Amino acid sequence: MPKLTIDHILVEVPPGTSVLEAAKTAGIWIPHFCYHPALGSVGACRLCAVKLLDGPVKGIQMSCMLPAQDGMVVSTTDPEALKMRSLVIEWLMTNHPHDCPVCDEGGECLLQDYTVAGGHGIRRFEGKKRTHVNQDLGPHIQHEMNRCIQCYRCVRFYQEYAGGSDFGVMGSARRVYYGRFEEGELESPFSGNLVDICPTGVFTDKTARFRARYWDYEMAPSVCPWCSLGCNTVPAARYRELLKTMARENPAVNGHFICDRGRFSNAAVNDPVRPRVPLVDGEEVSWAAAIDATMLRIEEFMELYGPGRLALVGSPRLPLEGSVLLARLAGLIGTEYLCYFAERDEGERVAAAVSLLADGRAASMADVRKADCIVILESDLRDEGPMMLLAVRQAWRSGAPVFLVGTHAPLEQARAVSIEAIELSIIEEVPLAIFERAVVICGTRNNPPAATELLAHTDAKIAYLFPGPNAFGAGLLAKEHGAVTLAEAVASGRVKGIIAVEADIPEALLAGVPFVVAADWLPTETVRRAQIVIPTAAWVETDGTYVNFEGRAQRFRKVMAPGLPIRGLPARYHASPDKPAPFHPPRVHRSAPPGGELRPAWRFVAELVERFGGEAVTGGVPDGGSCCGTSTRKGEGKRCCSEKCCAKLNHISITGKSGLLNRYFQRTVHYAAAPGV
């Protein structure tokens, strides 16, 4: 491997590594704009200049374009290199509007950072600035073309990496323009990544425009809940309102990017009609009163019907902590109806998929990106897992053929990322045997258990898309405890009561059930039909764990305190109800914010466990513990190896036990620690 010296530090790197990347391994940061780890180097910005003092190459060179070689002596602080970088910044700033006070990129702008670091503070250019007309790119992306520094990141991502065709670069010389041929909403399902990838403020999040500066945000490492892929994110909130979501790098999962669904689906958290206050028969009560009423109604129910007729229902979107405690509660009550899935077909398909993946055949998105053959079996990835479609494109760019198999694998999904695909009727027509790293991607929506059994006879890795962020974990627990689906329970005719914890239950299964308790943060049909409603905290309002489609357990951290956002507070929360001030906090001293009684779903189940004589449940997530030597703040994670290690991962602990989650982490689940923000 090449050995070179950078700023008097000896560095050894793999062949093909650029000098810029080699400097990063030594903790030396070389300013750059156009280079991006996922996009590579093009040498467009000329800002990464360094001086080579000795070796096979000498003089001023662009570090992103220069492969590391033996004997190189590199200086990033040489006066000539510093002068070169300073001049580059100066000519980039000649046409910049200097609108930092009103730019949403302020505080997280690389142009700001490098301008200050380069020592540029006096404008010598006295000519007329170049100006552009901005375009309307839809409801999510704000366009401010005058801030552009022509780094080409946006076009390289949109066209080359994501396969979009409706956005590009036009013009020449100082008239270069990045946008659409005509105004209109961006068509790519990954267009929101322009916000993260742009080093200046050309593309910003329109949904959070003028709402806060970077240092105003409450942020924490999190996991996207809108499909089963488990993409790593950084939600940003202010004043109890989720304003935007940014991508967080995890090479084993989503890489550097996320889809638009995960980025712009903030409305559900901020929805003023979501459950925020406990209700008993439609009347607002305190949390303690709601728990008391729940216990009283359950006792009355048992006297009338017996415990065997009460169904406890979780769901694929219920975090692992609540799902584990739900099984504990079922054992204490003595009910035979523990359900993690509502529909029979969904439960059977998830069970078959979990059994198939238990032998280590699960493929991660990183495996998909490196595959030499991709088969998409009866799945539309645009709906079931958009980021998987982006991973498929990276494999196709490397030469892997893509096969679309079945009637539920439409060609439009391939066109969405501009890849060529071969349509087949059955998977037997795919020559999987001639490939070494083939991956079959399928979902539980359209693939029956029989199709899953057929995949067991192939040598390819399997990427199975599940119906929720924790569906894999729910499938494990259902298998472990012999759970049934709610449809089977209701079909028996014995179910007279339901306790639903973040469960989406069809109206048909609720009909004829006289007693319903619903704990949820979404205004579902179950919540509307329930006699007792327990509002729970959304994923950004609590700590928790999701097990993604490959069996990778990932923590998400609490981002913000629960409560009604300041914007649009009901009049009753203000000092003058007749003249509410929607953009000002209530002028009333309170011990908790309005609507701030929300608690995690696992806390509600834990209360019932304790009331039924179970062991005390305590919360707490260690901030900086480790798993098998993998920090909880950094790393991609690996399989847990000991009871002591797994106990550290539990967000809940049961007195006198080593941890309820212990066996699931040990046996089947890979633990992936969340890299820091």
N, C-alpha and C positions, 0 to 999 in steps of 0.2 A: 504494500500500500504506500502511496506517496507520502513523504515526510517533508514538511515545509515549516518555515519560521514566520510567524505573524506577530509583529510588535514584540520581538524577543521571546515569544512563546513557541516552543516546538509542538507542532500539530501533526498527527497522523490520521489520514482520512481514507475512505474507500476510493478506488479509482473512479473517475468521472465526477467527483465532487468539485463544485466550483470553489473559487477562493472565498467568495462571499459566504457560502455555506460552511466552509472550513473555519472561517473566523467565528461564526456562531458557536461552533463546538468548543471554542476556546473562551467563550463569553465576551467576544469582541463584536460590537454592533457596527456594521457599515451602513450608512444611510442609503436608502433605495426607494424607488417608487414603482417601477414597472415589474420588478421581480416579485413572484408570489410562489410559495412552495407547491401549490397545486397546479400552477400554470407554467412554471419554468421561467426561463430568461429570454429576453429579446433585445436587451441593450437599448431601449428606447429613451430612457430618461437621462442617462449619462451621469447620474448622481453618485454611483457607487465607485467612483474613481479611487484607486490606490496607486502607490508607487512601488514597483519592484526594484529592489536595490541590487539583487544578485540572482543568479540562476539562469535557466534556459530562456527566460523572457525578462526584459528590463524596460524601465520607463513607466509612464502613466498608462494604466490599463483599467478597463471596466471589470470589476471583480466578479460580477454575475456571469460574464461571458467567458471567463478564463478558467479552464480546468486546472486543478491543483497538480503540481508536478514536483518531483524530487528536487531538492536543492533550492527551491524558491525562497527568497527572503523578501517579505512583504512588509510595507509600512503603511498603516492607515493614518498616521499622524504627520507624515512628511509635509513640509510647507507647500510643496507643489501640489500635492493631492488635496490639501485643505483649500488652497486657492482655487483649484479646479471645481471643487464642490461648491464653494462660495459663489463662483461665477454662474454655475448652473442654476442655483437657487435664484440669483439675481435676474437672469433672463426669464425664468419661469414666472417671476413676480411682476414682470413688466406690464402684463395685461390682466393680472389678477385684480378683482374689484376691491380687495381689502375690506370685505364686509363681514369680518369675523364677529362683530357684536350681534349680528342678526342671523348668523349661519348656524344651523343645527349641528354641524360637525364640530363646532367649537369645543375644545377640551379633549377631543379624540381625533384631531386632524394631524396627519403626518406632515402636511405642508407647514402648519404652524410650528410643529416641533423642530423640523429641520431648518426652517428659516431662523429660528432663535438659536439653535445649536450651531448653525453655520456663520453666525455673526452678522447676518445681513439686516441692517436697520435703517439705512438711508437710501431713498429712491433717487437715482440719478436720471432716470428716463423721464423726459418732459413732453413726449409726444402724446398723440391721441390713442386711447386704449381701444383695442379690438373688442367688439361687443357682438353678442349673438341673441337670437330670439329663442326663448325656451319653448319646449313642447309639453303638451298635456299627455302624460304617459299612463293615465289611469288613476284609480283612487288610492293607490298604495305608494307610488314612487313620485317624488318631487324632483323636477329637472331644473338645474341652475347651471347652464352651459358656460357662463362666463368664468366660472371657477376652475375650468378644466386645465390640466397641465399636460395633456396628450401622452399619458403613460400607457394607454391601450389596454389597461387591465379589463375594463368593462367589456370591450369587444371580444377580447380573448376568452373571457369567461363565457359570455353569452353565446357566441357562435361556436367556438372550438370545444369548450368544456361541456356546456349545457345543450348544444345543438339547436339553439334558437336561430330563426331566420328572418325575424322582423325588426331587428335592431343591428346597426352597424356604424361604420365610419364613412363619412363623405367629405369631399373637398380636398384641398391640398395646401401645403405650406402653412401659413398662419390662418388659413380659412378652414382648417380641419374641424369637423363637426361630428359629434357622436349622438345618434338618435335614430328615429324611424324615418322612413321615406315620407310619411305623413303622420299627423298626430293620431293617437289612439292608444288603447290599453295594451301593454306588453303581453304577448301571448304565451311566453314560456312559463311553466309552473315553478320556475326557479328564479324568476326575475328579481325577487326581493334581495338576492345576494349581491346585486349591484350596490346596495346600500353599504354592506360590510366591506366589499372589495375595493370600492373607490377610496383612494387615499386622501381626497379632499372632499368638498361638499357639493359635488356635481349631482350626486344621487343621494337623497335623504329620505327617511321614512315619513311620508306625508301624513300618516295616521297619528304621529306623535309630534307634528311640526309645531314649533314655538311653545312646547309644553315644559321643557326642562333642559338643563345643561347636563353634561355627562356626570359631573360631580354631585348633581342633585339626586341622581337615581339611587334607589335601593336595588341591589343586584345580588344574585347568588347563583352558583352552579345548579342547573336543573336538567330535566329530561322531558322531551316533548311527549304529551299524552294523546296526540291525535291519531296515532296508528301504532302498530306493534314494533316499529323499527328501533325505537329508543334513541332518537337523535339527541345529541347533547346541545343544550341551549343556555343562554344567559337572559332570563327575563329581566326587564327594567321597569320599575314602578315608582310612583310618587303620589303622595297624598291618598294612599290606599286604592290607587287605580293602576292597573297594568297598562303601561303605555306602549311598550314595544318589546320584541323578542329578537335577540341576536344569536348567531351561530356560535358554537363553542367547539373547538377542535378536539376530535377524538379519532385518531387514525384507524382504529379498529371498527368504528361504527360509521359515523357520517362524514368523516374527514374534516373539511373546513366549512361545509355548507349545510343549509337546511332548505326545505321546500317552502313555498309561499303559504301553504296551509298552516304549517307550524309557526311561521313568522307572523301572520296577520290574524290569527284566530283569538283575538283578545276580548271580543265582545261578550262571550259567555261569562268570563270572570267579572266584567264590569257591569253586567246586566242588572238594572235596578229591580227587576222582578224575580231574580233568583232568591231562593229561600235564605233569609238572614235572621229570622226570629223564630224560636220554637213556638209551635202551634199545637193546641189541644182542642179538638172540635172547633177549629177555626179561630180560637181566642189566643192572643199572644200571652205567653207565660215565660218565666225564667228557665234557664237550663236545668236547674235543680228540680223545679216543679215539673218540667217535661219528663225527666227521668223517673220521678216519683209516679207520675201518671202512667208512664209506660209499664212500670213494675206492677202497679195496681191492676191495670187492664190485663196484663199477662197472667197474673194470679187468678183473676176472674175467668179468663179464658180457659185456664187449665181446670178450674173447678167445673166449668160447663162442658168442655170437650175433651180434656185430657191433654198432656204435653205432646202426644204423638201426632196431633193434627196441626201443629204450628210449624210453618216452613221458614227457615232462615236462608235468605237469598243474598248472595254477593254478586259480583260481576267481573268481567275482564278489565274494567277500568278502576276497580277498587284496589288501592295499593296493597302490597304484600302483607304489611302489618295488620291491617284490618281483616284481610282474608284468613290469616292464621288464627286470629282471635275468634273469628266467626265459628271456626271448627271447634275451638275450645268451649264456646258458649253452647253449641249444639250438644256437646257431651254432657254439660252440666244440666241443661234443660231436659235432656232425654228424648229429643225429637229424632225421628228417622229421616226427616226431610231437610238435609243440608244441601243447598243448591248454589253452584257458582255460575250456572248458565241458565237462561230462561228457556230458550228453544231447544228441543230435543236434537235436531240436526246439528246445531252449532256445538252442543256439548259433545256429540259423538265425533264430529270432525276434529275438534281440538284434542280430544282424547287420543284419537288415532295418530295425529301429528306429533303429540308429545311422546308417545311410545316409539315412534319412528326415530325421533331425534335424540332419544336417550342414550344411544350408543356412540355418540360423538360425531355424528354425520352432519351436524348443523353447520351451515355456511354463514359466515358473517358478511357484511357488506364489503369488507376488505378482501375477502375471498372472491366475491363476485367481481370486483374491479380487476383482479388478477387472473380470472378464469380464462381458459382457452376455448370454451364453448358455453353458451347460455341457452337454456330451454325455459321458456315462460309457458307454464302449463295452466290452462283455463283460468287465467288471471289478467285483470286490467290494473297494471301497476300505478296508473295515474290516480286511481281511487284507493287501492288497498295499501300502497306504500310508495309514494312518489319518489323518495330518495333512492329507492331500489332501482328505479328506472334510470336515474342519473348514474348509478354504479354500473348498470348494464351498458350505458353509452361508453364508459371508460374502457370496459372490456372490449367492446366493438372497435373502439379507436385503436386498440392494440392488436387487432386482427382476429378477434374471436367471432365466429358466426353466431347469429341469434336466430333461434327457432321459436315461432309462435304456434303453440299446439292447442287445438280445441276451439270451440265456437265462442268461448268467453275470453279469448285472448285477441282482442281486436288489433288490427294493423295500425289504427290511429295512435296507439300508445308509442309505437316505434317512430311514427312520423312526428310526434311531439318533441322528440329529441334528435330528429334527423338521422336515424340509423336505418340501414337496410336489413330487413328480416325475411325469413323464409317461413311461409305458412304451411303447416302440416295438420293432418286430421288426428293422428294418434301418436303417442310418444314412441312407440316401437319403430316408427319411421326415422327417428333421429339416430345417427351412427355414434352413439355415446362411447362405444368401445375404443374408438380411434383417438380419443382425447384423454389427456392426462389430468386436467384440472377442470373438468366439466361441472357445471352447477345447474341444478333444476330449481327454478323458482315457481312456487305454487302457493295457493291460498286456501283457507278453509271455507271461503264463501261458496265456491263452485266445485270443489273437489271432494267427492264422497269418500268415506273410509276405504272403499274398495280401491280407489285410485291411489290412496296412500299406501295400501298394502302392495300395490304394483311397484311403487317406487322403492320399496324395501329390497327388491331384487336387482336394482341397478347399483353400479359402483360410484355414481356421481354423488357429490355433496348436495344437500338439500337446504334450500332457503324457504321456509314455510312462513307465510304471512298470516298472522292471527287477527282476530276481530277487536283487539283492544290492547292498551299498553302493558297490561299485566295478565293477558290471557294465558301465556305460558305458565306463569305462577299459579293461576287459578286451575289450569289443567293438572298440574302436579298435585295440588291439594285435593282436587276432586278424585284423583286416582288413589291418593294416600288414604282418604277417609271414606271412600266408597260413596261419594256424593251422587245425587241424581239431578236431572234437570227439573226446573220448575214445571215444565209442561208435563213430564211424567208424574210428578207429585200431584198436580191438579187433576190429571186424567184418572187417578185412583179414586177420586171423589171424597177423599178423607181430609183434604186441606181446608181448614176454616179460618186460618189466620196466617198472615205473612209479615215478617220483619225484614224489610228490604234495606240494604246498606249500599248506597250508590249503585243501584240496580235499575236497568232499563227493562221494565216488564210490559209486554204488550197488553193492551186493554182487555183483550179476550181472556187472558189468564187471570185478570183481576175481577172479572165479572163473577158474582156469586160468592165472593170472599168477604165476609162481614167485618173482619178485623184486619186493618192494614196499618203498620207503622213504617214510615219512610224516613231514612236518614240520607240526605243528599245535598249537593250544592247546585244542582241543575233543576229547573222547574219542569220535571218530567210528568208524565201521566200518573206514575205511581205517587208522586208528591201530591198531585191534585186530588187523588182518590183516598189518600190516607186520613185517618182520624187523628193521628199524632205525627207531626212533622218535626224532625230534628235537623236543623241546618248544619251542614258540615263545611269544613274549610276546603277550598280548592287546592290543587297541587302547589300553587305558588304561595299559599298561605300556611304551609306546614312542611315538615320533613317527611320523607317516605322512601319507598323502594319500589321500582318497577322491574319486572323480569321480561326482557324483550324477546323477540322472535327466535333468537338463537340460544336462549337460556342464560343470558348475561344479566345479572342483577346489578342495577345501577341506582345509586342514591340521587335523590333530588333534595335540595335544601330550601328552607323557608326564605322567600324573597321579601314579602311584605306582611304587615299585620292585617288581619281580616277586618272588614268594616266597609260601610258605604263610602264610595268615593266622594270627595268634597264637592265635585261638580255635580249638580243636580240633586243635592240632598233634599228630601221632603221638607215641607214647610214646618212640620212639627219639631224638627231638630234645630230650629233657629229661635233666637230670642223674640223675634217679631213674626209670628206665623203669617200675619197678613201681608208682610213685605219680606219674603225670603230673599236671601242673598246667595244665589246659586254658586258664585265663584269665591265665596269667603267661608272660612270655617265657622261653625256655630259659636256664637258668643255666650256659651254656657259652660260652666265647669263640670266636667264629667270624669269619672274614674276609668271609663272605657269609651272608645269611639263608637258612634252610632252604628248599630249592626255588628258590633265587634264581639259578640258572644259566640261566634262560630268556633268550633273545635274540630280536630281531625276525626275522621270516621272511626279510626281505631279507638279513640278515646270514648266514644259512645258505646261501642261494643265492650270495652274494658269496664265501663261502669256497670253494665248488665252482668258481666262475669263476676265482679266483686259482689254485687247484690245477690247473686245466686250461690254465694258461698265459695267462689273461686279464690285463688290466691291473688294478692294485690298486684296490680299492674302499674309500673312506673315508666315514664317516658324519659328520653334522653339520647342524644346522638353525640358520640365523642367527636370533637373537632380536631382531627389530626392523628387518630389512631392508625393502626396499620393492619393489613391483611396479608399474611405470607410475605412480609417485607414490602408490600405495595402500599404506599401512602394513600390515605383517603382523600388527599387533595390532588394527587398527580398519579398518572399511570393508566394503563389500559386494563389492569385487573387480571386475575387468574383464579383457578379453582381453589377454594378454601381447603385447608389441610388439617385443621385441628378444631376441637371443641372450643378451646380458649379463643382461637382466632375468630370463629364464627360468632361467639358471644359478643365480640366487639362490634359486629356489623348490625346487631339488632337495634332497632329504634325503640323496641319495647323489651322489657325483661320481666320474667315472672319470678317472684320471690321463691327461693328454694329450687329453682330449675336452672339449668345452664343456658336456657334461651329457647323459645319456641321455634325460632327459625333455623335452629342449628342443623337439623337433619336435612332440610331442603337445600341449604347452601352446601353441605358436605356431599350430598349424593349426586345432585343433578345440576345445580345452578352455578354458573361462572359468576364471580364477583368482579365488577368493573368499577373501580374508584373513579370519582368525578375529578377531572383535572381542574385546577384552580381557575378563577376568572382571569 
